[in-house]
Amino acid sequence: MSAELSGKQTLNRIVGIATALMCALAAGAVWCVLQLYSRMDLIGLSLLIGAMIAWILRRQGFGKTLGGALLAAVCTALACVYAGYLLAAAKVASFLGIPMRATLTTIGPDLAGAVAWADLTPIHIGTLILAVVLSAWMVWRKA
């Protein structure tokens, strides 16, 4: 019975991690689409995404654990980096007049990172750091 329970807990942890990672990637993509369509800077979405990831991890049983807090920080950072990558690819695609699909496969991490970094201000950097810390704290907190 104990081995069966342990196996089920392990499976639940794996599903929880996969859910958090997929939600982080989906949130980054939605952030990119919303920012492209609205033509506004939506850096504040990083805070909402961090809170959403924390909520998901707490619901998956990662609440009040150091591992859950670290996972929340990693997933929030992943969502922010992914959104930045997609926004950088969209910017390069629009400048060069090539399709987004071609840009995503050829841009490379160096160019995407340089374009994304050039768009960041100190307010952006502070907000992204705050989102990561907030997400980890929301998972770590007791209530």
Protein Blocks (a to p, Z undefined) as FASTA:
>chain_A
ZZmmmmmmmmmmmmmmmmmmmmmmmmmmmmmmmmmmnopafklmmmmmmmmmmmmmmmno
pgoiaklmmmmmmmmmmmmmmmmmmmmmmmmmmmnopafklmmmmnopmlmmmmmmmmpc
fklmmmmmmmmmmmmmmmmpmZZ
